[in-house]
Amino acid sequence: MAYNFNKIIDRGESNSVKYDLRSAIFGKPDVIPMWVADMDFETPEFIRNAVIARANHPVYGYTFKPESYYQAIIQWLQQRHGWAVHPDWISFSPGVVPALNLAVLAVTQPNDKVIVQTPVYYPFTSAVKHHQRELLINQLIFSENKYTIDYDLLEQQAREASLLILCNPHNPVGRAWRREELEKVADICIRNKVIVLSDEIHNDLLLPGYTHQVFADLSSEAAQITITAHAPSKTFNLAGLSTSSVIISDDTLRKKFRHTLEGMHIELGNLFGITASIAAFTEGDAWLDALVTYLSENIRYATGIINAQLPWVNVVQTEATYMMWIDFSASGLSDEELKQHFIHKAGLGLSPGYEFGPGGQGFMRINVACPRSNLEKAFDQLVASFA
Ligand SMILES: Cc1ncc(COP(=O)(O)O)c(C=O)c1O
């Protein structure tokens, strides 16, 4: 079946964070928005049909998660990631960021030390600081245009930390961590009794040639220390439905997480999110394969334009996610100047790298999950802005 990712959807006046908050965020209502991580493609038809069918039932009362919800997640994780999950391990969370915060509350105490690997999606650091835990920055090493983990520093930090929040795959640097890399992380954390919160929200968005390694599936020892955050939201463009799950095989760890979750009475889930998840995970295979092909073509196109027209700009290889992570430091502009340059000279609404913490300075993150014609326009504007 063919899917039309070239179709332009008018997202204006739909209360879209990406579009309708442009004036508030960028001070300009007409920048091409390529920042927040949702896609400009239609949420697939089989999901919309399922939501519409449920919406047609005239009562939207309290709802619970049926067996088919758990089975849909389990089957998806087994088939796409080779991970065997038991239904009891799955808890609902109204989003992965809420799950990160819940996990911090559940498994650490105030003043405990929590490791994050910057540059990283900024709610990782705020989930630590907001709850008065101490942040330990394990900055990624950037060398020969590739990001790797600083294991020596991690080893030192793990001696005093209670938790590592891992971004697997990594947003914004686009790494799909290899099994060998994650095994080293697991070894350090197991020896030092550090719990690993593995945010795997981008687990389905691996570009051709790369595979996702589930952290908890490295070994039974790794599973015992891991909390996995998982969601259909990035894969199927459902972020507005606030639906994700947290998967924990270890009974003690799961009890702690559930205690915090249930203390807030948010474990029931929401009606449309549950309906959409079942449709996504039971019918989504072919659509996802087509999406990934389209995204990889977008990334190839954008990389080609930059390499040809702006050879002083350095594009980091995207292995996963639909974000490109691009080094503009050779422009000589400060972070503030770069930010203003992209808004006012290029007419683009991007995420400045410094927002992702130490190591992000001089970079911009560009969300390329949009129809090709919009991408072409955006990259034309980007190139012209430096003429
Ligand atoms: C690594 C990562 N985790 C979590 C989220 C957001 O999750 P949610 O919308 O479910 O809170 C994002 C969104 O960009 C992300 O990149």
The ligand as a Tripos MOL2 file, in Angstrom:
@<TRIPOS>MOLECULE
LIG
   16    16     1     0     0
SMALL
NO_CHARGES

@<TRIPOS>ATOM
      1 C1         13.9880   11.2490   24.1820 C.3       1 LIG1
      2 C2         12.6030   11.7770   24.3400 C.ar      1 LIG1
      3 N1         11.8670   11.3960   25.4010 N.ar      1 LIG1
      4 C3         10.5970   11.8430   25.5840 C.ar      1 LIG1
      5 C4         10.0290   12.7150   24.6730 C.ar      1 LIG1
      6 C5          8.6300   13.2250   24.9130 C.3       1 LIG1
      7 O1          7.8290   12.2500   25.4460 O.3       1 LIG1
      8 P1          6.3150   12.5330   25.8520 P.3       1 LIG1
      9 O2          5.7420   13.4820   24.8580 O.co2     1 LIG1
     10 O3          5.6880   11.1720   25.8130 O.co2     1 LIG1
     11 O4          6.3390   13.0870   27.2350 O.co2     1 LIG1
     12 C6         10.7580   13.1320   23.5630 C.ar      1 LIG1
     13 C7         10.1750   14.0960   22.6130 C.2       1 LIG1
     14 O5         10.8580   14.6780   21.8170 O.2       1 LIG1
     15 C8         12.0630   12.6440   23.3840 C.ar      1 LIG1
     16 O6         12.8110   12.9970   22.3410 O.3       1 LIG1
@<TRIPOS>BOND
     1     1     2 1
     2     2     3 ar
     3     2    15 ar
     4     3     4 ar
     5     4     5 ar
     6     5     6 1
     7     5    12 ar
     8     6     7 1
     9     7     8 1
    10     8     9 2
    11     8    10 1
    12     8    11 1
    13    12    13 1
    14    12    15 ar
    15    13    14 2
    16    15    16 1
@<TRIPOS>SUBSTRUCTURE
     1 LIG1         1 GROUP 0 **** ****
